[in-house]
């Protein structure tokens, strides 16, 4: 179905009569023990795809190993997975993007099934949800953190995925080229998820095997610091994408606290006509003013956010879906066979 995908250049990727092209994107930082095997497995699963490895200041020869394995190797000097993904999305043109961590923990063999599902159902993103086959690949702290953050995003933004932090994802071109990325590190998966939820994109997920890293290889994820950064990213995106919810909750909290502090003052004034607790009265009044300021700030920012969302949605709709292109290519292919 994806015949000659690896032989098309960027210009041909935009040609509606060409077969959909596939790019495998592998962010890499000191993965010398695994990168060669990962490239081989993706080449076996997607023989027509072009494999890109973006080296992020590796010091263990990962780039040389990837180059020897036949991948296109490029570098990103700014440290952090977010910077790497930003560079990959900006540099590479394809119809389908397969992004996976280069640590050999994800199952490359199912990449073809994931791509087929993306095309057949006209999806813009599929998340390969992790199923721990060894029982030790998924550390308890990471499992709990993933569950907590996934639940938080589902509550705040509606919908969501069962494994929001999975590093195994398949994207359409219109997802990648309409994604205004801001994150710098491991919080990139959170931003990808919320972008899809905010624009109401057609998405899906599929269980995939998840196993231990090769012996001697170490995870780059720092449980506490990266967890805090992900929480900060969720809060920042909540302010940007759902400001009325954030400032509305702040308004209700401040108003409730103001009433709680002000009730005794009001009751005493109604009883005796005096205000003996003037500092409390001033504090309650100030908090009620802040509550209304939060309310109107939320209303104003919600209007701004709506304009930004419409602009992103229009950019998204400018790009054709991979499903539509696949149908056109199949039609042209069958037509050419009839002519022959």
C-alpha positions in Angstrom: 0.0 0.0 0.0 2.9 2.4 0.8 5.0 1.4 -2.2 8.3 3.3 -2.7 7.6 5.5 0.3 11.3 5.8 1.2 12.2 7.0 -2.3 10.0 10.1 -2.4 11.5 13.5 -1.4 9.8 16.3 0.5 8.2 17.8 -2.6 6.7 14.5 -3.7 5.3 14.0 -0.2 2.9 16.8 -1.1 1.8 15.4 -4.4 -1.7 14.1 -4.2 -1.1 11.5 -6.9 1.9 9.9 -5.0 1.7 7.1 -2.5 1.6 8.3 1.1 5.1 8.6 2.5 6.2 7.4 5.9 8.9 8.8 8.2 10.1 7.0 11.3 11.3 9.6 13.8 13.7 8.4 16.6 14.8 10.9 19.2 18.2 9.7 20.5 20.3 10.5 23.6 22.9 8.0 24.6 21.1 4.9 23.2 24.1 3.2 21.6 23.1 -0.2 23.1 19.7 -0.1 21.5 19.6 2.2 18.5 20.9 -0.3 15.9 18.3 -2.9 16.9 15.5 -0.3 16.9 16.4 0.8 13.3 16.5 -2.8 12.1 13.1 -3.6 13.6 11.4 -0.6 12.2 12.9 -1.3 8.7 11.5 -4.8 8.9 8.1 -3.5 10.0 8.0 -0.6 7.5 10.3 -1.4 4.6 9.2 1.6 2.6 9.6 4.1 5.3 12.6 6.5 5.7 14.1 6.4 9.2 15.5 9.5 10.8 17.5 9.6 14.0 18.0 12.9 15.7 21.0 12.8 18.0 20.7 15.0 21.1 24.3 15.4 22.2 25.0 11.7 22.7 28.4 10.8 24.0 28.3 7.0 23.4 28.6 6.9 19.6 24.8 6.6 19.1 25.0 8.7 15.9 27.7 6.6 14.3 25.8 3.4 15.1 22.6 4.8 13.6 24.4 6.0 10.5 26.0 2.6 10.0 22.5 1.0 10.4 21.3 3.0 7.4 19.3 5.7 9.1 19.4 9.4 8.2 21.2 11.0 11.2 20.7 14.6 12.1 21.6 16.5 15.3 19.8 18.9 17.7 22.2 20.7 20.1 19.6 22.0 22.5 19.2 19.4 25.2 15.7 18.1 25.7 13.2 15.8 24.0 10.9 18.7 23.3 13.6 20.5 21.3 14.3 17.4 19.3 10.6 16.8 18.4 10.2 20.4 17.4 13.2 20.1 15.1 11.9 16.8 13.6 8.4 18.2 13.0 9.9 21.3 11.3 12.5 19.6 9.1 10.7 16.5 7.8 7.9 16.3 5.3 5.9 13.1 5.1 2.3 12.0 5.1 2.6 9.7 8.1 5.0 10.1 11.0 5.9 7.3 13.3 7.6 8.6 16.5 9.1 6.2 19.0 11.7 6.3 21.7 15.0 4.7 20.7 15.5 2.7 23.8 14.1 -0.7 22.5 11.3 -0.8 25.0 8.5 -0.4 22.5 7.3 -3.0 20.0 8.4 -1.9 16.5 6.8 -4.9 14.9 3.3 -3.5 15.3 4.1 -0.2 13.5 2.5 -1.5 10.2 -0.7 -2.2 12.1 -0.7 1.2 13.7 -0.1 2.9 10.3 -2.9 0.9 8.6 -5.3 1.8 11.3 -4.4 5.5 11.0 -5.1 5.4 7.3 -8.2 3.2 7.3 -10.0 5.2 10.0 -8.7 8.6 8.9 -7.1 9.4 12.3 -4.7 12.1 13.1 -2.9 10.4 16.0 -2.7 6.9 17.4 -1.0 6.3 20.8 0.6 3.0 21.4 -0.5 2.3 25.0 2.1 0.4 27.0 1.4 -3.2 28.2 4.2 -4.3 30.5 5.0 -7.9 29.4 7.8 -8.4 31.9 6.3 -6.9 35.0 9.4 -4.9 35.7 9.6 -2.5 32.7 7.1 -0.1 34.2 8.4 1.3 37.5 5.7 1.7 40.2 6.4 5.4 40.6 6.2 6.0 36.8 3.0 3.9 36.6 1.3 6.0 39.4 2.5 9.3 37.9 1.2 8.4 34.5 -2.2 7.4 35.9 -2.4 10.6 38.0 -1.4 12.9 35.1 -3.6 11.1 32.6 -6.6 11.3 35.0 -5.9 15.0 35.6 -5.8 15.8 31.8 -9.0 13.8 31.3 -10.8 15.7 34.0 -9.6 19.2 32.9 -9.8 18.8 29.1 -12.4 16.0 28.7 -11.8 12.7 26.9 -8.2 11.6 26.7 -6.1 8.4 26.6 -5.3 5.6 29.0 -1.5 6.2 28.6 -0.9 9.9 28.0 2.8 9.7 28.4 3.6 6.9 25.9 6.5 7.7 23.6 5.1 5.6 20.8 2.8 7.6 18.5 1.7 7.7 14.9 0.7 11.1 13.4 -0.8 12.4 10.2 0.8 15.3 8.4 -2.0 17.7 9.2 -1.4 17.0 12.9 2.3 17.6 12.8 2.2 20.7 10.6 -0.6 22.3 12.7 1.0 21.6 16.1 2.3 24.9 17.7 4.9 23.2 20.0 6.3 25.1 23.1 7.6 22.4 25.4 11.3 21.6 25.8 11.6 18.2 27.6 9.6 15.1 28.4 6.4 17.2 28.8 6.1 17.0 25.0 3.7 14.0 25.2 1.4 16.1 27.4 1.3 18.9 24.9 0.7 16.5 22.0 -2.3 15.0 23.8 -3.9 18.3 24.8 -3.4 19.7 21.2 -5.4 16.7 19.9 -8.1 17.1 22.6 -8.5 20.9 22.1 -9.1 20.6 18.4 -11.3 17.5 18.7 -9.1 15.6 16.3 -10.0 12.0 15.4 -7.6 9.9 17.5 -7.2 6.3 18.7 -5.0 4.1 20.8 -3.8 0.5 20.5 -2.2 -1.7 23.1 1.5 -2.4 22.4 4.1 -4.5 24.2 6.4 -2.7 26.6 9.6 -4.4 27.9 12.7 -3.6 29.9 15.5 -1.6 28.5 18.7 -3.5 27.3 21.0 -4.4 30.1 23.4 -1.5 30.9 21.0 1.1 29.5 19.6 3.8 31.8 16.3 5.7 31.6 16.6 9.5 31.0 13.3 10.2 32.7 13.7 11.8 36.2 10.6 10.8 38.2 10.3 13.9 40.4 11.7 16.7 38.4 10.1 15.6 35.1 6.8 15.0 36.9 6.9 18.5 38.2 7.6 19.9 34.8 4.7 17.9 33.3 2.4 19.3 36.1 3.6 22.8 35.3 2.9 22.2 31.6 -0.6 21.0 32.4 -1.3 24.1 34.4 0.2 26.4 31.7 -1.9 24.7 29.0 -5.0 25.0 31.2 -4.4 28.7 31.5 -3.9 29.0 27.7 -6.6 26.7 26.5 -9.2 26.7 29.3 -8.8 30.1 31.0 -12.4 30.5 32.1 -12.3 27.1 33.9 -9.1 28.1 35.7 -10.1 31.7 36.6 -13.7 30.6 37.3 -12.4 28.2 40.0 -10.2 30.9 41.4 -13.3 33.2 41.5 -15.4 30.7 43.3 -12.7 30.0 45.9 -12.0 33.7 46.6 -15.7 34.5 46.8 -16.3 31.7 49.2 -13.4 32.7 51.4 -14.6 36.3 51.3 -18.1 35.3 52.4 -16.7 33.1 55.1 -14.6 36.0 56.5 -17.3 38.6 56.0 -20.3 36.9 57.5 -19.4 37.5 61.2 -18.7 41.2 60.3 -22.0 41.6 58.5 -23.9 39.8 61.3 -22.3 42.0 63.9 -23.2 45.1 61.9 -26.8 44.1 61.5 -27.0 43.4 65.3 -25.2 46.4 66.7 -24.7 48.8 63.8 -20.9 48.8 64.4 -17.9 47.3 62.6 -15.4 46.4 65.3 -13.4 44.1 63.1 -12.4 46.5 60.4 -9.3 44.6 59.2 -11.4 41.6 58.6 -14.0 43.6 56.7 -11.3 45.2 54.5 -9.8 41.7 53.8 -13.2 40.2 52.9 -13.9 43.2 50.6 -10.5 42.9 48.9 -11.0 39.2 48.3 -14.4 39.7 46.8 -12.9 42.3 44.4 -10.2 39.8 43.5 -12.9 37.2 42.8 -14.7 39.5 40.3 -11.4 40.4 38.7 -10.7 36.7 38.3 -14.1 36.2 36.7 -13.7 39.0 34.2 -10.1 38.0 33.4 -11.4 34.5 32.7 -14.1 35.9 30.4 -11.6 38.1 28.4 -9.0 35.4 28.1 -11.6 32.9 27.0 -12.5 35.1 24.1 -8.8 35.4 23.2 -8.4 31.6 23.4 -11.4 31.1 21.2 -9.7 33.2 18.5 -6.4 31.3 18.8 -8.3 28.0 18.6 -10.1 29.1 15.5 -6.8 30.0 13.9 -5.3 26.6 14.7 -8.4 24.8 13.5 -8.3 26.7 10.2 -4.6 25.8 9.7 -5.5 22.2 10.6 -8.3 22.1 8.0 -6.1 23.5 5.3 -4.2 20.2 5.2 -5.7 17.1 3.6 -6.1 14.0 5.6 -3.8 11.0 4.9 -7.0 8.9 4.4 -8.1 11.1 1.6 -4.7 11.0 0.0 -4.6 7.3 0.3 -7.9 6.9 -1.4 -6.8 9.2 -4.3 -3.6 7.2 -4.7 -5.4 3.9 -4.7 -7.8 5.3 -7.4 -4.9 6.5 -9.5 -3.1 3.2 -9.1 -6.1 1.2 -10.1 -6.8 3.5 -13.0 -3.2 3.1 -14.3 -3.5 -0.7 -14.1 -6.7 -0.5 -16.1 -4.9 1.5 -18.8 -2.1 -1.0 -18.9 
